[in-house]
């Protein structure tokens, strides 16, 4: 049971829940850019949470089934087609040997997740198969390579998978306005009240300078009273403000330390929504209380612990 990679497309990576416990050694976490879509792709197949799946950025991937198997697709609409017929995301499908699964360019969103029963077979490095190209870790053989032509994707488990149906409320609309919750960070007080007001009331545009390491935004500049700080650890979603005043939201493959002032940290589930935004999209920030963030996180996690 496997898929053969005919064309690897723009960027297709094996990702699991991420590589934890090594940031003090300079090793970042990796993991899915859109945690929401990744989790639901695995849920559709009844997989353990964090099971390895394929993260497809932008599209253009072409796969050929070498045997009968089941898969799940969630996240962005990348104009996926099965033997030429449209295949919307947020569902499971069965394929037979010789079937072709192809992806075009984004219709809605930017990243889709392809999950297999039990996960994708891959070689673990430092306890994870999450692919971080910069660090040469993860992927099918552990070397940090994206999917390549003639690679084979094998599920961890075989057999028939009982299909599940996505609840309507869990399917996001990637075209809706995005207002991200921000939890104040260590240097929050170094931004004056006027600068903070500007930050929370101004829309920002996603630039073309985005990747798995960070999203650079453009809009009303905000200036910290500190030009720099002693380098310190970087949390997922940290919003750095460099000297030009344009925010940088740090994502899954972020550096582990940094010396720019950080106004705060984007709530993880809002960060997943940001990962589906493309250059030119508009986003905003709103202040988020820690207790509210914890409540939202608890309610989300409950869906995958039952």
C-alpha positions as CSV (number, residue, x, y, z in Angstrom):
1,X,0.0,0.0,0.0
2,X,1.7,3.2,-1.1
3,X,1.7,6.3,-3.2
4,X,4.5,7.1,-5.6
5,X,5.6,10.7,-6.1
6,X,5.4,11.5,-9.8
7,X,6.0,15.3,-9.3
8,X,6.9,16.8,-5.8
9,X,5.3,20.1,-6.6
10,X,6.3,23.4,-5.0
11,X,7.0,22.1,-1.4
12,X,5.7,18.9,0.2
13,X,7.0,17.9,3.6
14,X,6.4,15.1,6.1
15,X,5.3,16.7,9.4
16,X,4.2,15.2,12.7
17,X,3.4,17.0,15.9
18,X,6.9,18.6,16.1
19,X,10.3,18.0,17.7
20,X,10.1,19.0,21.3
21,X,12.8,19.2,24.0
22,X,15.7,20.4,21.9
23,X,15.4,24.2,21.5
24,X,18.1,24.7,24.2
25,X,20.4,23.0,21.7
26,X,19.3,25.3,18.9
27,X,17.0,22.8,17.3
28,X,13.6,24.2,16.4
29,X,10.4,22.3,16.6
30,X,9.1,22.0,13.1
31,X,5.6,20.5,12.8
32,X,2.5,21.5,10.9
33,X,2.0,25.2,10.0
34,X,-1.8,24.7,10.2
35,X,-2.3,22.7,13.4
36,X,-6.1,22.8,12.9
37,X,-6.1,21.2,9.4
38,X,-3.4,18.7,10.4
39,X,-5.3,17.5,13.5
40,X,-8.5,17.1,11.6
41,X,-6.9,15.2,8.7
42,X,-5.7,12.7,11.3
43,X,-9.0,12.7,13.0
44,X,-10.8,11.7,9.8
45,X,-8.8,8.5,9.8
46,X,-8.9,7.8,13.5
47,X,-5.2,8.3,13.8
48,X,-3.3,9.2,17.0
49,X,-3.0,12.9,17.4
50,X,0.3,14.1,15.9
51,X,0.7,11.2,13.5
52,X,2.9,12.0,10.5
53,X,1.2,13.5,7.4
54,X,2.2,15.3,4.3
55,X,2.0,19.1,4.3
56,X,1.5,20.4,0.8
57,X,2.3,24.1,0.3
58,X,0.8,25.8,-2.8
59,X,0.2,22.6,-4.7
60,X,1.4,21.1,-8.0
61,X,2.0,17.7,-6.3
62,X,1.3,14.6,-8.4
63,X,0.9,11.1,-6.8
64,X,0.1,7.7,-8.2
65,X,-1.5,5.0,-6.1
66,X,0.5,1.7,-6.3
67,X,-2.2,-0.2,-4.4
68,X,-5.6,0.2,-2.9
69,X,-5.6,2.5,0.1
70,X,-7.4,5.1,2.1
71,X,-6.4,8.7,2.7
72,X,-7.7,11.9,4.1
73,X,-7.4,15.5,2.8
74,X,-7.8,18.6,4.9
75,X,-6.9,22.3,4.8
76,X,-6.6,24.5,1.7
77,X,-8.4,23.9,-1.5
78,X,-5.4,23.4,-3.8
79,X,-7.6,22.2,-6.7
80,X,-7.0,18.6,-5.9
81,X,-8.3,16.0,-8.4
82,X,-8.6,12.3,-8.3
83,X,-8.2,10.9,-11.8
84,X,-9.2,14.3,-13.1
85,X,-12.4,14.6,-11.0
86,X,-12.5,17.5,-8.4
87,X,-11.6,16.4,-4.8
88,X,-12.6,19.0,-2.2
89,X,-10.8,18.9,1.1
90,X,-12.1,17.8,4.5
91,X,-12.9,14.2,3.6
92,X,-11.6,10.7,3.3
93,X,-11.3,8.8,0.0
94,X,-10.4,5.3,-1.2
95,X,-8.1,4.9,-4.2
96,X,-7.2,1.9,-6.3
97,X,-3.8,1.0,-7.9
98,X,-3.2,3.2,-10.9
99,X,-5.3,6.1,-9.6
100,X,-3.7,9.6,-9.8
101,X,-4.0,12.3,-7.2
102,X,-3.0,15.7,-8.5
103,X,-2.9,19.2,-7.0
104,X,-3.1,22.5,-8.9
105,X,-2.7,26.0,-7.5
106,X,-4.5,27.5,-4.5
107,X,-8.2,28.2,-4.8
108,X,-8.6,28.9,-1.1
109,X,-5.9,28.8,1.5
110,X,-2.2,27.9,1.0
111,X,-1.5,24.6,2.7
112,X,-3.3,21.2,2.6
113,X,-2.6,18.0,4.6
114,X,-2.7,14.5,3.3
115,X,-3.0,11.8,6.0
116,X,-2.7,8.0,5.8
117,X,-4.0,5.3,8.2
118,X,-1.7,5.4,11.3
119,X,0.4,8.1,9.7
120,X,3.3,8.1,7.2
121,X,6.2,5.7,7.6
122,X,9.4,7.8,8.1
123,X,12.7,7.7,9.9
124,X,12.6,9.6,13.2
125,X,15.4,11.9,14.3
126,X,15.5,13.3,17.8
127,X,12.1,11.7,18.5
128,X,10.3,13.2,15.5
129,X,9.9,12.9,11.7
130,X,9.0,16.6,11.3
131,X,10.9,18.0,8.3
132,X,13.1,21.1,8.9
133,X,15.1,21.6,5.8
134,X,17.5,24.2,7.3
135,X,18.5,21.7,10.1
136,X,18.6,18.6,7.8
137,X,16.2,16.8,10.1
138,X,13.1,14.8,9.4
139,X,11.4,13.7,6.3
140,X,11.1,10.1,4.9
141,X,14.7,9.2,5.5
142,X,15.6,11.6,8.3
143,X,17.8,13.9,6.2
144,X,15.5,16.8,6.2
145,X,14.6,16.6,2.5
146,X,11.2,17.5,1.0
147,X,9.4,14.9,-1.0
148,X,11.2,14.1,-4.2
149,X,10.3,12.4,-7.5
150,X,10.0,8.6,-7.1
151,X,9.7,8.7,-3.3
152,X,7.1,6.3,-1.9
153,X,4.6,7.2,0.8
154,X,3.6,4.2,2.9
155,X,1.0,4.2,5.6
156,X,1.8,2.9,9.1
157,X,-1.3,0.8,9.1
158,X,-3.2,-1.2,6.5
159,X,-6.7,-2.4,6.2
160,X,-10.1,-0.7,5.8
161,X,-10.6,2.6,7.7
162,X,-14.1,3.5,8.9
163,X,-14.9,6.8,7.3
164,X,-15.7,9.9,9.4
165,X,-17.5,13.0,8.4
166,X,-16.2,16.5,9.3
167,X,-18.5,18.6,11.5
168,X,-19.5,21.7,9.6
169,X,-18.4,24.0,12.4
170,X,-14.8,22.7,12.2
171,X,-14.3,23.7,8.5
172,X,-12.8,27.2,8.3
173,X,-13.4,29.9,5.7
174,X,-9.9,31.0,4.7
175,X,-11.4,34.1,2.9
176,X,-12.9,35.6,6.1
177,X,-11.2,38.5,7.8
178,X,-8.4,37.3,10.2
179,X,-8.1,39.1,13.5
180,X,-5.4,37.3,15.6
181,X,-5.3,37.2,19.4
182,X,-2.0,38.5,20.8
183,X,-0.8,37.7,24.3
184,X,1.5,40.4,25.6
185,X,5.2,39.5,25.7
186,X,8.3,40.3,27.7
187,X,8.9,43.6,25.9
188,X,5.2,44.7,25.7
189,X,5.8,47.6,28.1
190,X,8.6,48.9,26.0
191,X,6.0,50.0,23.4
192,X,4.2,53.2,24.4
193,X,0.5,53.4,24.8
194,X,0.3,55.3,21.5
195,X,2.4,52.6,19.7
196,X,0.3,49.8,21.1
197,X,-2.9,51.6,20.1
198,X,-1.5,51.9,16.5
199,X,-0.6,48.2,16.5
200,X,-4.0,47.0,17.5
201,X,-6.0,49.4,15.3
202,X,-4.1,49.1,12.0
203,X,-4.5,46.4,9.4
204,X,-1.4,44.7,8.2
205,X,-0.8,43.1,4.8
206,X,0.9,39.7,4.4
207,X,4.0,40.3,2.2
208,X,5.6,37.9,-0.3
209,X,8.4,37.3,2.3
210,X,6.8,34.4,4.1
211,X,7.9,30.9,4.8
212,X,7.8,28.2,7.5
213,X,10.2,30.3,9.6
214,X,8.2,33.5,9.7
215,X,5.6,35.8,8.2
216,X,6.7,39.4,7.5
217,X,3.8,41.9,7.5
218,X,3.6,45.4,6.2
219,X,1.6,48.3,7.6
220,X,1.7,51.1,10.1
221,X,5.1,50.9,11.7
222,X,5.3,50.5,15.5
223,X,8.5,51.5,17.3
224,X,9.8,50.1,20.6
225,X,11.7,52.3,23.1
226,X,14.3,49.5,23.0
227,X,16.3,49.2,19.8
228,X,17.4,45.7,20.8
229,X,17.6,43.2,23.6
230,X,19.9,40.4,24.8
231,X,19.0,37.4,22.7
232,X,16.4,35.2,24.4
233,X,14.3,32.1,23.6
234,X,11.7,32.5,20.8
235,X,8.2,31.0,21.4
236,X,5.9,29.8,18.6
237,X,4.0,32.8,17.4
238,X,6.3,35.5,18.8
239,X,5.8,38.9,17.1
240,X,9.2,40.5,16.6
241,X,9.4,44.2,15.9
242,X,12.7,45.1,14.1
243,X,14.0,48.6,13.6
244,X,11.7,49.3,10.6
245,X,8.7,48.8,12.8
246,X,7.1,46.1,10.6
247,X,6.0,43.0,12.5
248,X,7.5,39.5,11.9
249,X,5.3,36.6,13.2
250,X,7.5,33.6,13.9
251,X,6.3,30.3,12.8
252,X,7.1,26.6,13.1
253,X,10.7,26.7,11.8
254,X,11.7,29.8,13.7
255,X,15.1,30.4,15.0
256,X,15.4,29.4,18.7
257,X,16.8,32.7,20.0
258,X,16.5,36.3,18.8
259,X,17.3,39.9,19.8
260,X,14.5,42.0,18.5
261,X,11.8,43.3,20.9
262,X,8.7,41.2,20.9
263,X,5.4,43.0,21.5
264,X,3.7,39.6,22.2
265,X,2.8,36.2,21.0
266,X,0.0,35.1,18.6
267,X,-2.3,32.5,20.0
268,X,-1.5,29.1,18.5
269,X,-4.9,28.5,16.9
270,X,-4.9,31.9,15.3
271,X,-1.3,31.2,14.1
272,X,-2.7,28.2,12.2
273,X,-5.2,30.5,10.5
274,X,-2.4,32.9,9.5
275,X,-0.5,29.9,7.9
276,X,-3.3,29.8,5.3
277,X,-3.1,33.4,4.3
278,X,-1.3,34.4,1.1
279,X,0.7,37.5,0.1
280,X,-1.7,40.5,-0.2
281,X,-4.1,39.2,2.4
282,X,-5.0,41.6,5.3
283,X,-4.7,40.6,9.0
284,X,-5.2,42.4,12.3
285,X,-4.3,41.9,15.9
286,X,-6.4,42.1,19.0
287,X,-5.3,41.8,22.7
288,X,-6.0,38.4,24.1
289,X,-6.1,37.5,27.8
290,X,-4.1,34.4,28.9
291,X,-7.2,32.9,30.6
292,X,-9.2,33.2,27.4
293,X,-6.4,31.7,25.4
294,X,-6.2,28.7,27.8
295,X,-10.0,28.2,27.6
296,X,-10.0,28.2,23.8
297,X,-7.0,25.8,23.8
298,X,-8.8,23.4,26.3
299,X,-12.0,23.4,24.2
300,X,-10.0,22.7,21.1
301,X,-7.9,19.9,22.6
302,X,-11.0,18.2,24.0
303,X,-12.1,17.2,20.5
304,X,-9.0,15.1,20.0
305,X,-8.8,13.4,23.5
306,X,-12.1,11.6,23.3
